[in-house]
Amino acid sequence: MEKAEAANRLKRYLNRVARAIAGLLFLLFLPHGCSDRGPQPGSQTGARVNRRTPGGPPTQILAVYEAWFGHPSHISVASVGYSSQDPKVIGKQIRKAKAVGISGFVVDWYGYRQPFIDHNYALMQAAAAKEKFHVAMMYDETDDEGGATDEAIEDFKLFEKSYLSADAPGRQAYLTYNGRPVIFIFPKTGHTDWNRVRAEVNKWTTPPWLIDEYPPGTYAAAIDGYYAWVSPGEKGWTADGSNWGEQYLDEFYGTMESKYPEKIAVGGVWASFDDSKASWSLNRHMSARDGQTLADTCRLFRQYSPANNPLPFLFVETWNDYEEGTAIEQRIPPGAHAYPCANPGSTAAVDSVKTAMN
């Protein structure tokens, strides 16, 4: 048992290191029990609740969204073509996403650390409400070793008061699952004690679901589900960018199905990765392969999320992260009416995007 646990700890450590070196990262829910106050740390019912009801709503497609353009620490507005503080731009982006079947943006949010992004999140939530669109927060964990947990607790209090209270502007646009808000977690160095955070958010009138990046770690009992994020898999990054993540996605879907059926599995699709424009660049590259990377990640999602037994959510990674080369907003062909993977029975949407990327 000790050897097995040591091996598991090593695997988790290597996975964390790979994520930190890769800058990867980035939808959803599963109840642990019947309590209206949400799952408690350590509670596991083993109930199968990570699929949509047969004949019910299809998979909901969500796109990860960055709200930092216009801030001096990121690439210039001139490079991207817009500021994240422009309400007209936000409205246009929402309408474009809706037109291809994307129903919500998951916005990277830093709490008190980034007032610029907090302001832009507020604009997004208000705009989403007007456009009958969804929005959700992805909490970007601090890498402060000593104060990560206390900071997360205070940030979550701020978010509940500002965006989830009954009178918060645009509150009706916030993404929910079975009546409860969904919060995603973008992990960094793993210093946050999520058991403590869970205990605090369980005090909310409507406790949120907490969805972390795969794989499960130390605080799995406090987490309600996991999402797949851009990863080349065990073989790592290659100079030619040929590792597009097949092994990683196979492991993610298979493991969530066999070992964590009581947790929410959020699928992931991506078109490419290239962090050469980022200030934190580590020269990581995943080739688009003339659109085949997008097609292959969609194929795996369809394989593990068939139309008659679909997963509840799918992450598009990403809508507009130009610094890591994953943005798809400018790759969607004019007049497109479906995002790849939106229709499990058709490849037309994938083919149209592949053509635009060539």
ZALO-162734 format. One record per residue (C-alpha): y, x, z; residue in three letters; residue number from 1. Coordinates in steps of 0.001 Angstrom, whole numbers, plus 500000, padded with zeros to 6 digits. Each point is the difference from the previous one (the first is absolute). Example, Ala and Ser with C-alpha at 12.3 -4.5 7.8 and 13.67 -1.06 7.14 Angstrom:
[[495500; 512300; 507800]; "ALA"; 1]
[[503440; 501370; 499340]; "SER"; 2]
This chain:
[[500000; 500000; 500000]; "MET"; 1]
[[502402; 502821; 500863]; "GLU"; 2]
[[499372; 501666; 496640]; "LYS"; 3]
[[500502; 496727; 498178]; "ALA"; 4]
[[503247; 499330; 501855]; "GLU"; 5]
[[501198; 503534; 499306]; "ALA"; 6]
[[499234; 499518; 496324]; "ALA"; 7]
[[501861; 496710; 500005]; "ASN"; 8]
[[502995; 501594; 501701]; "ARG"; 9]
[[499999; 502794; 497434]; "LEU"; 10]
[[499794; 497516; 497149]; "LYS"; 11]
[[502917; 497998; 501419]; "ARG"; 12]
[[502004; 503196; 500467]; "TYR"; 13]
[[499360; 501159; 496435]; "LEU"; 14]
[[500950; 496594; 498689]; "ASN"; 15]
[[503255; 500137; 501959]; "ARG"; 16]
[[500735; 503488; 498703]; "VAL"; 17]
[[499258; 498910; 496450]; "ALA"; 18]
[[502437; 497125; 500348]; "ARG"; 19]
[[502720; 502195; 501470]; "ALA"; 20]
[[499548; 502593; 497259]; "ILE"; 21]
[[499783; 497325; 497364]; "ALA"; 22]
[[502779; 497778; 501172]; "GLY"; 23]
[[497802; 497079; 498915]; "LEU"; 24]
[[500112; 496825; 501990]; "LEU"; 25]
[[500478; 496376; 499533]; "PHE"; 26]
[[497376; 492072; 500663]; "LEU"; 27]
[[498120; 497744; 502609]; "LEU"; 28]
[[498784; 497812; 502760]; "PHE"; 29]
[[497078; 499071; 502146]; "LEU"; 30]
[[499860; 498359; 503343]; "PRO"; 31]
[[497957; 501678; 502740]; "HIS"; 32]
[[499656; 496894; 502094]; "GLY"; 33]
[[501235; 496493; 500637]; "CYS"; 34]
[[502925; 500722; 502298]; "SER"; 35]
[[503381; 498817; 498722]; "ASP"; 36]
[[501509; 503124; 501511]; "ARG"; 37]
[[498157; 502239; 497601]; "GLY"; 38]
[[497193; 502511; 500231]; "PRO"; 39]
[[499668; 502023; 503164]; "GLN"; 40]
[[499075; 503687; 500002]; "PRO"; 41]
[[496252; 500318; 500057]; "GLY"; 42]
[[499282; 496443; 498851]; "SER"; 43]
[[497586; 499692; 497083]; "GLN"; 44]
[[498326; 496736; 499077]; "THR"; 45]
[[498113; 501269; 496950]; "GLY"; 46]
[[501100; 496863; 498119]; "ALA"; 47]
[[500368; 500308; 496243]; "ARG"; 48]
[[503634; 499154; 499333]; "VAL"; 49]
[[501184; 502526; 497426]; "ASN"; 50]
[[499603; 497802; 496921]; "ARG"; 51]
[[501879; 497080; 498557]; "ARG"; 52]
[[498244; 496670; 500331]; "THR"; 53]
[[497975; 499327; 496834]; "PRO"; 54]
[[502033; 497644; 497858]; "GLY"; 55]
[[503120; 500782; 502023]; "GLY"; 56]
[[503055; 502107; 499133]; "PRO"; 57]
[[499391; 503104; 497843]; "PRO"; 58]
[[500770; 503542; 501086]; "THR"; 59]
[[503676; 500443; 500814]; "GLN"; 60]
[[501528; 503016; 498226]; "ILE"; 61]
[[502559; 502020; 501968]; "LEU"; 62]
[[501970; 503019; 498812]; "ALA"; 63]
[[501147; 502829; 502272]; "VAL"; 64]
[[503788; 500358; 499782]; "TYR"; 65]
[[502377; 502842; 500916]; "GLU"; 66]
[[503521; 499016; 501123]; "ALA"; 67]
[[501501; 503478; 500267]; "TRP"; 68]
[[501761; 500509; 496659]; "PHE"; 69]
[[503638; 500801; 500619]; "GLY"; 70]
[[499242; 502050; 503119]; "HIS"; 71]
[[500899; 503702; 499623]; "PRO"; 72]
[[496573; 501204; 501185]; "SER"; 73]
[[498300; 498418; 496971]; "HIS"; 74]
[[500333; 500390; 496252]; "ILE"; 75]
[[503273; 498771; 498585]; "SER"; 76]
[[500915; 496494; 498931]; "VAL"; 77]
[[500728; 501463; 496574]; "ALA"; 78]
[[496400; 501194; 499738]; "SER"; 79]
[[498564; 496587; 500890]; "VAL"; 80]
[[502658; 497821; 498419]; "GLY"; 81]
[[500892; 497903; 503047]; "TYR"; 82]
[[500882; 499907; 503697]; "SER"; 83]
[[497732; 498320; 502541]; "SER"; 84]
[[503129; 498404; 501478]; "GLN"; 85]
[[500821; 497966; 496897]; "ASP"; 86]
[[499037; 496327; 500547]; "PRO"; 87]
[[500038; 499364; 496242]; "LYS"; 88]
[[497448; 502765; 499456]; "VAL"; 89]
[[497792; 498642; 502782]; "ILE"; 90]
[[500084; 496514; 498508]; "GLY"; 91]
[[499129; 501343; 496559]; "LYS"; 92]
[[497081; 502014; 501410]; "GLN"; 93]
[[498616; 496972; 501815]; "ILE"; 94]
[[500155; 497834; 496894]; "ARG"; 95]
[[498314; 502674; 497896]; "LYS"; 96]
[[497216; 500377; 502557]; "ALA"; 97]
[[499495; 496231; 500240]; "LYS"; 98]
[[499771; 499741; 496217]; "ALA"; 99]
[[496875; 502186; 499975]; "VAL"; 100]
[[498272; 498374; 502959]; "GLY"; 101]
[[501158; 502246; 502852]; "ILE"; 102]
[[500802; 497744; 502945]; "SER"; 103]
[[501585; 502395; 502478]; "GLY"; 104]
[[501479; 503425; 500745]; "PHE"; 105]
[[498814; 502112; 502930]; "VAL"; 106]
[[503066; 501999; 500999]; "VAL"; 107]
[[499793; 503419; 501665]; "ASP"; 108]
[[502040; 499709; 503245]; "TRP"; 109]
[[500916; 502620; 502621]; "TYR"; 110]
[[501578; 498029; 502829]; "GLY"; 111]
[[502947; 501521; 501835]; "TYR"; 112]
[[499502; 503334; 498201]; "ARG"; 113]
[[501268; 498740; 496637]; "GLN"; 114]
[[502871; 497461; 500210]; "PRO"; 115]
[[500556; 500356; 496232]; "PHE"; 116]
[[496492; 498725; 499274]; "ILE"; 117]
[[500202; 497371; 502732]; "ASP"; 118]
[[503106; 498580; 498320]; "HIS"; 119]
[[498237; 499932; 496646]; "ASN"; 120]
[[496965; 498292; 501520]; "TYR"; 121]
[[502305; 497240; 501252]; "ALA"; 122]
[[501346; 499547; 496462]; "LEU"; 123]
[[496447; 499820; 498653]; "MET"; 124]
[[498835; 497374; 502510]; "GLN"; 125]
[[503025; 497802; 499331]; "ALA"; 126]
[[499538; 500314; 496219]; "ALA"; 127]
[[496257; 499301; 500263]; "ALA"; 128]
[[500702; 496749; 501820]; "ALA"; 129]
[[502343; 498855; 497231]; "LYS"; 130]
[[497469; 500913; 497301]; "GLU"; 131]
[[497001; 498466; 501842]; "LYS"; 132]
[[498408; 503435; 500154]; "PHE"; 133]
[[498247; 501774; 502877]; "HIS"; 134]
[[500986; 503139; 501865]; "VAL"; 135]
[[498198; 502052; 502640]; "ALA"; 136]
[[500768; 503116; 501994]; "MET"; 137]
[[498067; 503256; 499819]; "MET"; 138]
[[500812; 501942; 503143]; "TYR"; 139]
[[500503; 503678; 499248]; "ASP"; 140]
[[498682; 501735; 503098]; "GLU"; 141]
[[502096; 502796; 501520]; "THR"; 142]
[[498539; 503486; 500228]; "ASP"; 143]
[[501620; 500560; 503421]; "ASP"; 144]
[[497063; 501040; 502158]; "GLU"; 145]
[[501526; 499179; 503356]; "GLY"; 146]
[[501735; 496693; 499355]; "GLY"; 147]
[[498110; 498372; 497119]; "ALA"; 148]
[[498524; 497135; 502026]; "THR"; 149]
[[503186; 499061; 501836]; "ASP"; 150]
[[501949; 500199; 496747]; "GLU"; 151]
[[497523; 497744; 498213]; "ALA"; 152]
[[500182; 497424; 502793]; "ILE"; 153]
[[503804; 499933; 499869]; "GLU"; 154]
[[499992; 499837; 496192]; "ASP"; 155]
[[497586; 497063; 500046]; "PHE"; 156]
[[502226; 498191; 502500]; "LYS"; 157]
[[502957; 500569; 497678]; "LEU"; 158]
[[498064; 498690; 497023]; "PHE"; 159]
[[498806; 496868; 501789]; "GLU"; 160]
[[503508; 499145; 501179]; "LYS"; 161]
[[501721; 500791; 496684]; "SER"; 162]
[[497497; 498676; 497471]; "TYR"; 163]
[[497290; 497858; 501612]; "LEU"; 164]
[[501942; 497830; 502434]; "SER"; 165]
[[500423; 496338; 499081]; "ALA"; 166]
[[503660; 500467; 499053]; "ASP"; 167]
[[499612; 503340; 498168]; "ALA"; 168]
[[501496; 499902; 496475]; "PRO"; 169]
[[497216; 499566; 497435]; "GLY"; 170]
[[497310; 499579; 502675]; "ARG"; 171]
[[498105; 497510; 497808]; "GLN"; 172]
[[499376; 502729; 497413]; "ALA"; 173]
[[498050; 502236; 502380]; "TYR"; 174]
[[496350; 500434; 499077]; "LEU"; 175]
[[497546; 498213; 502281]; "THR"; 176]
[[496233; 499627; 500128]; "TYR"; 177]
[[498481; 497056; 501838]; "ASN"; 178]
[[503455; 499306; 501398]; "GLY"; 179]
[[500658; 503478; 501394]; "ARG"; 180]
[[502319; 502713; 498624]; "PRO"; 181]
[[498438; 503077; 498429]; "VAL"; 182]
[[501234; 503499; 500790]; "ILE"; 183]
[[498685; 503048; 498161]; "PHE"; 184]
[[499927; 503504; 501437]; "ILE"; 185]
[[500760; 503197; 498086]; "PHE"; 186]
[[498414; 502706; 502198]; "PRO"; 187]
[[501364; 503486; 500405]; "LYS"; 188]
[[498634; 502405; 502611]; "THR"; 189]
[[498132; 497474; 502150]; "GLY"; 190]
[[502087; 500337; 503176]; "HIS"; 191]
[[500498; 496253; 500520]; "THR"; 192]
[[497791; 498275; 502552]; "ASP"; 193]
[[499293; 496763; 498127]; "TRP"; 194]
[[498191; 498517; 503000]; "ASN"; 195]
[[503327; 499993; 501830]; "ARG"; 196]
[[501840; 498617; 496981]; "VAL"; 197]
[[497365; 497275; 499622]; "ARG"; 198]
[[500408; 499016; 503653]; "ALA"; 199]
[[503754; 499607; 499452]; "GLU"; 200]
[[499847; 498005; 496765]; "VAL"; 201]
[[497374; 497698; 501489]; "ASN"; 202]
[[502823; 498760; 502233]; "LYS"; 203]
[[501887; 498668; 496979]; "TRP"; 204]
[[500072; 496244; 499484]; "THR"; 205]
[[498042; 500595; 496803]; "THR"; 206]
[[498273; 503411; 500160]; "PRO"; 207]
[[499749; 501862; 496687]; "PRO"; 208]
[[497013; 501357; 498159]; "TRP"; 209]
[[500083; 503815; 499914]; "LEU"; 210]
[[498630; 501549; 496800]; "ILE"; 211]
[[499593; 503781; 499881]; "ASP"; 212]
[[499026; 502456; 497294]; "GLU"; 213]
[[496290; 500670; 499510]; "TYR"; 214]
[[497951; 501599; 501580]; "PRO"; 215]
[[499758; 498524; 503525]; "PRO"; 216]
[[500893; 502402; 502773]; "GLY"; 217]
[[500358; 500206; 503764]; "THR"; 218]
[[501725; 496631; 500399]; "TYR"; 219]
[[497798; 497920; 497714]; "ALA"; 220]
[[499568; 497315; 502670]; "ALA"; 221]
[[503764; 499354; 499967]; "ALA"; 222]
[[500173; 499757; 496195]; "ILE"; 223]
[[499200; 496854; 497996]; "ASP"; 224]
[[499289; 501544; 496622]; "GLY"; 225]
[[500434; 502898; 497592]; "TYR"; 226]
[[501463; 500583; 496555]; "TYR"; 227]
[[499017; 502509; 497327]; "ALA"; 228]
[[502698; 502518; 499105]; "TRP"; 229]
[[500415; 502378; 497058]; "VAL"; 230]
[[497404; 502740; 500478]; "SER"; 231]
[[498041; 502357; 497724]; "PRO"; 232]
[[496981; 499775; 502330]; "GLY"; 233]
[[497896; 502722; 501608]; "GLU"; 234]
[[500381; 502422; 497089]; "LYS"; 235]
[[503734; 500081; 500563]; "GLY"; 236]
[[502878; 500562; 497625]; "TRP"; 237]
[[499357; 501890; 496779]; "THR"; 238]
[[502359; 501844; 497682]; "ALA"; 239]
[[499233; 497628; 497136]; "ASP"; 240]
[[500292; 496902; 502215]; "GLY"; 241]
[[496585; 498736; 498937]; "SER"; 242]
[[498874; 498787; 503452]; "ASN"; 243]
[[501348; 496448; 499902]; "TRP"; 244]
[[498308; 498756; 503194]; "GLY"; 245]
[[496676; 498475; 498928]; "GLU"; 246]
[[497993; 501461; 502885]; "GLN"; 247]
[[502704; 499049; 502521]; "TYR"; 248]
[[500216; 496390; 498808]; "LEU"; 249]
[[496234; 499580; 499844]; "ASP"; 250]
[[499798; 501229; 503588]; "GLU"; 251]
[[502885; 497794; 501144]; "PHE"; 252]
[[498668; 496747; 498551]; "TYR"; 253]
[[496410; 500744; 500945]; "GLY"; 254]
[[500799; 501055; 503565]; "THR"; 255]
[[502313; 497074; 500677]; "MET"; 256]
[[497328; 497637; 498717]; "GLU"; 257]
[[497064; 501484; 501894]; "SER"; 258]
[[501534; 501305; 503240]; "LYS"; 259]
[[503210; 498030; 500533]; "TYR"; 260]
[[499443; 496470; 498674]; "PRO"; 261]
[[502036; 498645; 502919]; "GLU"; 262]
[[503092; 501913; 498850]; "LYS"; 263]
[[502322; 499422; 497065]; "ILE"; 264]
[[499448; 502211; 496979]; "ALA"; 265]
[[503030; 500355; 497725]; "VAL"; 266]
[[499130; 501316; 496559]; "GLY"; 267]
[[502097; 502597; 498222]; "GLY"; 268]
[[500852; 500762; 496370]; "VAL"; 269]
[[502179; 502754; 498580]; "TRP"; 270]
[[501005; 501457; 496670]; "ALA"; 271]
[[500757; 503649; 500837]; "SER"; 272]
[[501394; 502399; 502595]; "PHE"; 273]
[[502412; 502925; 499612]; "ASP"; 274]
[[502159; 501105; 502932]; "ASP"; 275]
[[501910; 502705; 498107]; "SER"; 276]
[[503310; 498117; 500428]; "LYS"; 277]
[[499600; 499569; 503765]; "ALA"; 278]
[[501738; 502274; 502489]; "SER"; 279]
[[496640; 500194; 501832]; "TRP"; 280]
[[498063; 500877; 496842]; "SER"; 281]
[[496651; 501767; 500299]; "LEU"; 282]
[[499449; 499986; 496232]; "ASN"; 283]
[[497382; 497256; 500114]; "ARG"; 284]
[[499108; 498324; 496764]; "HIS"; 285]
[[497812; 497118; 498871]; "MET"; 286]
[[500018; 499452; 496269]; "SER"; 287]
[[500717; 496562; 498547]; "ALA"; 288]
[[497428; 500847; 497292]; "ARG"; 289]
[[501853; 497841; 497467]; "ASP"; 290]
[[499685; 497013; 502311]; "GLY"; 291]
[[496324; 500468; 500816]; "GLN"; 292]
[[500672; 500747; 503682]; "THR"; 293]
[[501576; 496583; 500401]; "LEU"; 294]
[[497170; 498390; 498057]; "ALA"; 295]
[[497336; 501723; 502100]; "ASP"; 296]
[[501552; 499145; 503380]; "THR"; 297]
[[500279; 496388; 498817]; "CYS"; 298]
[[496371; 500059; 498861]; "ARG"; 299]
[[498830; 501098; 503449]; "LEU"; 300]
[[502085; 497327; 501671]; "PHE"; 301]
[[498432; 497335; 497791]; "ARG"; 302]
[[496553; 501404; 500718]; "GLN"; 303]
[[500416; 499692; 503764]; "TYR"; 304]
[[502195; 496887; 499975]; "SER"; 305]
[[498421; 497536; 497556]; "PRO"; 306]
[[501768; 496750; 499138]; "ALA"; 307]
[[497482; 497951; 501982]; "ASN"; 308]
[[500339; 502151; 503147]; "ASN"; 309]
[[503391; 501741; 499875]; "PRO"; 310]
[[501743; 502235; 502508]; "LEU"; 311]
[[503197; 498410; 501346]; "PRO"; 312]
[[502446; 502700; 498844]; "PHE"; 313]
[[500474; 502774; 497486]; "LEU"; 314]
[[502534; 502825; 500268]; "PHE"; 315]
[[501794; 501225; 496882]; "VAL"; 316]
[[500918; 503604; 500812]; "GLU"; 317]
[[502875; 500006; 499368]; "THR"; 318]
[[502851; 497922; 498576]; "TRP"; 319]
[[502652; 502704; 500064]; "ASN"; 320]
[[499039; 503295; 501636]; "ASP"; 321]
[[501351; 502290; 497298]; "TYR"; 322]
[[499880; 503028; 502271]; "GLU"; 323]
[[496206; 499909; 500121]; "GLU"; 324]
[[499570; 498776; 496439]; "GLY"; 325]
[[498266; 496712; 500839]; "THR"; 326]
[[502711; 497531; 498910]; "ALA"; 327]
[[498856; 497226; 497670]; "ILE"; 328]
[[503164; 497872; 499664]; "GLU"; 329]
[[501113; 501728; 496791]; "GLN"; 330]
[[496447; 500086; 498617]; "ARG"; 331]
[[499647; 496226; 499834]; "ILE"; 332]
[[500433; 498995; 496343]; "PRO"; 333]
[[502808; 497544; 499171]; "PRO"; 334]
[[498706; 496446; 500023]; "GLY"; 335]
[[496829; 500832; 501978]; "ALA"; 336]
[[498687; 496992; 501902]; "HIS"; 337]
[[497235; 501543; 502093]; "ALA"; 338]
[[499633; 503218; 501949]; "TYR"; 339]
[[496748; 501895; 499488]; "PRO"; 340]
[[497306; 498692; 502370]; "CYS"; 341]
[[501746; 496624; 500310]; "ALA"; 342]
[[497291; 498368; 497888]; "ASN"; 343]
[[496542; 501375; 500786]; "PRO"; 344]
[[498617; 498575; 496794]; "GLY"; 345]
[[502444; 501629; 497600]; "SER"; 346]
[[500974; 503527; 498998]; "THR"; 347]
[[503024; 498948; 497922]; "ALA"; 348]
[[502553; 500813; 502729]; "ALA"; 349]
[[498462; 503444; 500576]; "VAL"; 350]
[[499993; 500709; 496269]; "ASP"; 351]
[[503663; 499014; 499664]; "SER"; 352]
[[501056; 502403; 502746]; "VAL"; 353]
[[497793; 502779; 498588]; "LYS"; 354]
[[501793; 499552; 496662]; "THR"; 355]
[[503395; 500242; 501694]; "ALA"; 356]
[[498967; 503203; 501800]; "MET"; 357]
[[498824; 501778; 496860]; "ASN"; 358]
